[in-house]
């Protein structure tokens, strides 16, 4: 849908009839949903975009997607500040996607 595309690729979707992002009120760091049920992440000390991508999107390389979705707040991948709320792609999950414990071949 257009909303999912706008969430995942905001730099490619201009205008449009998407619902504006609404950061959740103050809360604990970590994964959350905004007022419209879209995934977001509140930064805590030591968080990195690649760690967030690995845990909630399954691949550390998807940090670029998170960065692109939050270019209005971030000047670089290292410009995270504690308490900042970042938009996440629609397929982000609260369940950590760590590969620990999975047999590798």
C-alpha positions as CSV (number, residue, x, y, z in Angstrom):
1,X,0.0,0.0,0.0
2,X,1.0,3.6,-0.3
3,X,1.4,4.0,3.4
4,X,3.9,1.1,3.6
5,X,5.9,2.5,0.7
6,X,6.0,5.9,2.3
7,X,7.2,4.4,5.6
8,X,9.9,2.3,3.9
9,X,11.0,4.8,1.3
10,X,10.0,8.3,2.4
11,X,12.7,10.0,0.3
12,X,10.9,8.5,-2.8
13,X,7.4,9.4,-1.9
14,X,6.5,13.0,-2.0
15,X,3.2,14.6,-0.8
16,X,0.8,11.7,-0.8
17,X,-2.0,10.9,1.5
18,X,0.0,9.2,4.2
19,X,-0.8,9.6,7.9
20,X,1.8,11.8,9.6
21,X,4.2,10.1,12.0
22,X,3.2,10.6,15.6
23,X,6.0,9.7,18.0
24,X,4.8,7.9,21.1
25,X,4.8,9.9,24.3
26,X,7.8,9.6,26.7
27,X,8.4,6.0,27.5
28,X,11.1,3.4,28.0
29,X,13.8,2.9,25.4
30,X,13.4,0.3,22.7
31,X,10.7,-0.8,20.3
32,X,7.3,0.8,20.4
33,X,4.3,1.6,18.2
34,X,3.3,5.2,17.3
35,X,-0.3,6.5,17.7
36,X,-1.2,4.9,14.4
37,X,0.3,1.5,15.1
38,X,3.5,2.0,13.1
39,X,6.8,0.7,14.5
40,X,9.4,3.0,16.0
41,X,12.4,2.8,18.3
42,X,13.4,5.1,21.3
43,X,17.1,5.3,21.5
44,X,19.0,4.4,24.6
45,X,22.7,4.9,25.4
46,X,24.9,2.7,23.3
47,X,22.3,2.0,20.5
48,X,23.5,2.0,16.9
49,X,21.5,1.9,13.7
50,X,23.0,-1.5,12.7
51,X,22.2,-3.0,16.1
52,X,18.6,-1.8,15.8
53,X,18.3,-3.1,12.3
54,X,19.8,-6.5,13.3
55,X,17.4,-6.9,16.3
56,X,14.2,-5.7,14.7
57,X,14.7,-6.2,10.9
58,X,16.8,-9.3,10.8
59,X,19.8,-7.8,9.0
60,X,22.3,-5.2,10.2
61,X,22.7,-3.9,6.7
62,X,19.2,-2.5,6.8
63,X,20.6,0.4,9.0
64,X,20.6,2.4,5.8
65,X,16.9,2.1,5.5
66,X,16.3,3.3,9.0
67,X,18.7,6.2,8.3
68,X,16.8,7.1,5.2
69,X,13.5,7.1,7.0
70,X,14.8,9.5,9.6
71,X,17.0,11.8,7.6
72,X,15.0,14.7,9.0
73,X,16.4,13.9,12.4
74,X,19.8,12.4,11.7
75,X,22.8,14.2,10.2
76,X,24.9,11.0,10.2
77,X,24.5,7.3,11.3
78,X,26.4,8.3,14.5
79,X,24.1,11.2,15.4
80,X,21.8,9.2,17.7
81,X,20.8,10.9,21.0
82,X,19.3,9.2,24.0
83,X,15.5,9.6,23.9
84,X,15.3,10.2,20.2
85,X,12.4,8.3,18.5
86,X,13.2,6.8,15.1
87,X,10.6,5.6,12.6
88,X,11.2,1.9,11.6
89,X,10.0,0.1,8.4
90,X,6.6,-1.5,8.5
91,X,8.1,-5.0,8.7
92,X,10.0,-4.3,12.0
93,X,9.1,-6.6,14.8
94,X,9.4,-6.3,18.5
95,X,10.7,-9.9,18.6
96,X,14.5,-9.8,18.6
97,X,15.8,-11.5,15.5
98,X,19.2,-12.6,17.0
99,X,20.9,-15.5,15.3
100,X,22.4,-16.7,18.5
101,X,21.6,-20.4,19.1
102,X,20.9,-21.1,15.4
103,X,23.2,-23.7,13.9
104,X,25.4,-22.3,11.1
105,X,26.6,-24.3,8.1
